[in-house]
Each structure stands twice: as structure tokens, then as C-alpha cells.
Amino acid sequence: MTTYGSFPGTRPRRLRTTPAMRRMVAETRLHPADLILPAFVREGVSEPVPIEAMPGVVQHTRDSLKKAAAEAVAAGVSGIMLFGVPEESKKDAVGTAGTDPDGILQVALRDVRAEVGDDLLVMSDLCLDETTDHGHCGVLDEHGRVDNDATLERYAEMAQVQADAGAHVVGPSGMMDGQIGVIRDALDQIGREDVAILAYTVKYASAFYGPFREAVGSSLKGDRKTYQQDPANLRESLRELALDLEEGADMVMVKPAGPYLDILARVSDAVDVPVAAYQISGEYSMIEAAAEKGWIDRDRAIMESLTGIRRAGTRNILTYWATEVAQKLGRQ
């Protein structure tokens, strides 16, 4: 007598049997076009400077930055987010180098646009922290506190200078109230309605920024808890999101990425604009350090971390592995 059926009757493992099967039924896929490469360019250096806390990442020279941009294009990466590191002597209380047409970030924007044209979205960090001698993201008042509205005036000027230098996209990261509206108005006033704004909408006061401070030569005194968000809060993030969209943000970002996947999912579900996430320096450095110790499989950990961020709902991921991962995806 033939017996039909057995327990269990439903076996999800049938869809995991081979690499081809797993690839066919994968719900989340990474693509080179999902990726954006953050890159640092340092004034006054003749060779790229390794960042000790971020193995494999450097502060570029102008020439090496152009090469990195060309490699990103060849790999299929969508964008490059530029951070300028001025000479220490050029930092001051109001971040003058950030609005100087010959400041390192503006020079780098022109260099990269000349190198890649429109083949790569050239994005610029719009913030004062790299150019101020106190390291804060804004202008300080007489009591040493960040003056929100005085800072907005500086951001407006920065947006115009960065647009003139060739930025396709500006990325306001300072978390000042009203920054998106002021920047949109400033760009429109000079006829640059074509320049998009990637809003750092959800940016937490995170411990994971540590290695980034070395990368940009930060002069920070104190912390940024009065303007970056409290890691304990969710509803606050959704309020910031609503304000940024009302003020004209074209895209929104969650930063950091990995520790805030729940926030990323909520933001993604709430909007109909592209959502980005920034896999920040600390996330990068933890994987690199653990892999160097032999504690984890580096390549698998990188892909798993990025897949998790993509699965949470982001359209684009800023990651220091952008070109490397895009090259690997292109070979699959």
C-alpha cells in the first residue's frame, strides 16, 4: 500500500537547496546603482593619507580623488559624496573655507565634475564642521552654543558656492531647524532649481561616528547632542521627516544605518521620495577590525550588512565599500 503525504507537508527548505534556487527566490538584491561612495579630499598633501581608524580608506589628493571617481563610474556606482579637509590654518570660527570658491571642497567638486561629467552624481557635504576651528556644524553664539539661524545664513551661501562648483546634489548634514527650506530658496535664487537636496533627515548623535572624526581632521570640542537626534527617539525622526519634505527635500537619509534599521523601515514606509542610508565609519571599521582578527568572514559580513540595510527599505546606501562591492556585483 502506498502512503501519500508526510509531516511536514510544507517544506520551505525546498527553496534553499542550491545557489541557483536561492538566487532565484531572493527577495532583496543589491545593485551597483544602489551605492554611493563617500570620499575625503585633503588640502596640501602630495600622496593619499591612510586613515588609521578606517583601514583601506584614505584622505585623497586631488589627483587620487579623480581616479577614485573614475573607478566608481566604471563599477556602476551612482554617486560620490565629497568631504573636504582644509589645512588647519584655514579653519576659523565661521568656517570661511566652506564658502570660499577656492576652498578644498569646491576645488574638488570642480575636479570631479571635469573628470566624470554627468556619468556620476557628484554630491557635496553641506556642513561647517570640517571648516570650523571648534568643530561644530554651525556658528557659535557668545555663550558657545550653536546659533541655528546664523548657521542657516552660512548654509545658504555654502549651497550656492557648491552648486557653482558643480554639485549635482547637496547634502545638508548639520541638523539645523529649517535648513532644507533655506537651502532650497538659496539655490532657486541663483537659478539652480536643477540641484537636488539629499536631506540628512534622521541623524543621530551616535558613538559610531568616532573614526569619521579622524577622516575629516575634526577639531570638535564637546558634543553635538543639542542638534543631532537622541538615539532613544523614533517619533522625533518622523517629525523631522515631515518638516524636511514640507521644505522641499528631494531625497531623505537615515544615519547611521545598521543600528537604526527600524527607523529606516518606518521612514521608507512613510514617504514617496527616494530614501538613502549612510553606513557610517564605525559600522565600516567594526567589520574591518573583526575581519582582520579573523573573527568573521569579511566579504560575507560586508554583503550581509548591506543587504540588511537594503531590505529595511532604503533605495541607496552610502558606504565606503561602494566601488569594491559594485565591482563584485558586476562579476556575478
N, C-alpha and C positions, 0 to 999 in steps of 0.2 A: 504494500500500500504506500503510495506517495504522499508525503506530508507537505502541504504548501504553507508558506508563511513561517516566520520565526520571530523571536524577540531579540533586539528591537526591529520593528518593521521599517522605521525611518532611520537612515544612517547618513548623517551629514558628512562623515569621513569619506564617502564616495567622491566628494567634490574636492578632496585634498590629496588624491592618490599620486599624482605626478606633477612635476613642474609645469607642464603644459596645461593641465587641468587647473592648477592654482592660478596660473596667469590668466586663463580664460574667464574665470569667475571672480577675479579681483574686483572689489567694489571701488577701490581708491587707487589711482595711478598718478605717479609723478611724471612730469614732462619738463624738458628744459625751459620751455616758455613760462613755467610757473616760477622760475627762480630769478632773484635779483642779487647782485654781488655788492656788498658794502666794501668800500676801498678807502684807504687813507693815503693822503699825499702830504709829504713833509717838505717844508721850505728849507733851502740851504743845505741839502745833502746831495752827495755825488753818487751814492750807492744806496740801494734799498736797505732799510734798517729793520732787522728782525725784532718782532715784539715778543719778549721773553715769556709773557703770560699767555700768549696765543701762538703756540708752535705752528709754523707754516704760514703765518700771516706777517706781512711787513708794512712798514711805512714806506710808501713808494716815492721814488723820484718822479719828476715829470715824465721822463722817458719810459721808465718801467711801468708807470700808470697807463700810458698809451698802449704799451704792449699787452698789459692785463686786459684792457678794454677790447682790444682786437681779438684776444683769445676767447673772451666771453662771447663776442659776436660769433666766432667760428663754432663755438659749442652750442649755440642756440639760446643762450641766456637772454632774458628780456630786457634787463636794465642793470645799471650800475649806480649805486648811491655813494656820492663822494663826500668825504670829510676832510677838511683842510687843517693842517697842523702848522701854524705860523711859528716863526722864530720867537723865542721867549721875549726878546727885547721889544717885539712889536705888539705884545699884549698890553691892554690898558683897561681902565675901569668900564668903558662903554663898548669895548670890542670893535675898535675902529677898523681893524683888518677885515672884519666881516662885511664891511660896506665899501672898502677900498677896491676900485676896479682892478687894481694890480695886486690885491691880496691873493694868497696862495690858492684859496678855493676857486676864486673867479678865474685865475690863470689856468687852473686845472680844468675847469669847465670848458674853457675855450680850446684847450689842448685836446680834450677827449672828443668834443664835437668835431674838431678838424680831422681827427683820426677816424671816427666811425660814422659821422654824419647822423642820419636818421635810422641807421641799422641797429642801434642800441638806444633804449631810453636813458638819457643822461639825467640823473636826479641829483639834487643838491640838498644836503642837510642845512636847514634854515634854523640856526640857533646861535647863541652867543658864547656858549660855554668854552669852545675851543679858543676863542679870541680874547677872553677877559682875564685879567690878572688875578681875579678872585675865583674864577672857575664856575661861576653860576650862569644860568641860562638867561639872565636878564640884568638890567641895570639896577644897582642898589640905591636905596634912599639913604638919608642921613643917619638912619638907625641900623644900617647894614642889612635891611630886608629887601627882597626883590620887589621892585616897583612895577606892578603889572602894566599900567598904562604907558609909562615911559618906555618900557620894553617894547610895547606894541609899535611905537614910533620907529624904533630901531628895526623891528621885523619888517615893517612896510618898506623901508629903504633897502634892506637886505634882499627882499623878494624882487625888487626892481633891478638891482645890480646883478643878481643871479640870473634873472631872465635875460638881461642884456648880454650876459656872458655865455648864454647858450643852453641853459637848463630847460629840458622838456617838462620836468616835474620838479616842484619844490616840496620839501618835506619838513614842515614846521614841527619841531620836536620839543619845544620849550615848555609846553603845557601852561601857557598863559591864557587867561579867560579872554575870549573874543579874538584870538589870534587868526582864526580862519577868515572871519569876515573882513578884518583889517587887511590881510594879505590879498584877499580876492579883490578888494577895492583898489589897492595899490597897483596890482597887476593890470586891472582893467583901465586905470587912469593913464597908463602908458601904452595902451593898445595891445596888451599881451593877454587877450582873452584866450589865446591858444595854450597858454601854460597851465598845466593841471596842478592841483594841490592834493598831495597824499598826506592826509592828516594823521599825525600821531595822536589818535583819539583816546586810546587807552594805554597810558604809560605809567607803570607802577614804580614806586620808589623801591627798587629791588636790590638785593645783595648781589645779584648775578651780573651787575654792571662792572664789577671790580676790574677785570682785565682791560676793559674799554678805556679806563682812566689812563692806563699806560699807553694805549694805542693813540690817544689824542693828546698826550702830554698834558693832562688836566692839572690845573692849578687850584682845584676846588678846596675851599675851606668850609668846613661844616657839612651839611647835607642838603638834600632837595625835597624834604618831606613836606614843605609848605606849598609846593606846586605840583610835584608828581603825586600820583594817587596812592592811597593806603591799600596794601595788598589784601586787607580784610574785606574790602568793599566790592560788591557787584553792582548794586543799583546806581551807585555813583558813576560807574562806567557807562551805563545805559543813558544816564542824563547827559554826560559828556558827548556821547554819540549823537543824541538828538540835537544838541546845540551845534556840533560841527556840521551836520547835514543841513541844518537850517541856514548856517552861514555860508554854505557853498562848497563844502568838501567834495571832491570828485571821487576820492578813494579814502578808505579809513584803515587804520592799522592798530593791532594789538601788540604790545611789547612789555615784557618778554613773551615768548611763545609757549615753550614747553610747560612751565609751571602754571600757565593760565589757559589751558585748553578749554575749560568750562566757560570762561569769559569769551574766548574766541568763538565757541559754538553759539552762545547767546547773541553775540554781535552779528554773526553770519546769518542767523535765522531772522534777525530784525530788519535787515536792510536789503535794498536792491542795487547797491553800488558795489564795486569790487572791494574785497576785504583782503588785507595783507597781514602778515605776522612776521615779526623780527626774531629770529633765533639768535639770541644775543651772545656776547663774548663769553660769559660764564657758562652758558649751555655748550658752546663750542669747546671751551677749554676743559670742561669736565670729561667730555668724551675723549678728547685727545690725550689727557693725562692718564685716564684709566686704561686706554689702549696702549700707551707707552709702557705702563706697568705690566701689560699682559693680562689684565683683569677682564677685558671684554674684547670682542671682535670689532675692530674699528669700523670696517666698511659696513657690516650689518647694523651696527649701532647708529651710524650716520643715516642710513636709509630708513631704519625703523623710526628714528626721531622725526625725520622729515615727513614720512608717511603719516605719522600720528598728527602732525600739525595740519597737513593737507586734509586728513579725514575729519578734523574738527570743524572744517568749513572754510578755510582760507582759500583764496584764489591764487595768491602769490606769497612766496616766502623769501625774505631777506636772510641769506645765510652765507657765511664765509666759505662754505664748501660749494658755492653755486657752480663755478666753472668745472670743478672736478666731478661733481655729480652729473652735470649736464653732459659731460664727455662720456661718462659711463652709461647714461641712459641712451645716448646716441649709438652706442655699440651693441645695445641689446636687440 
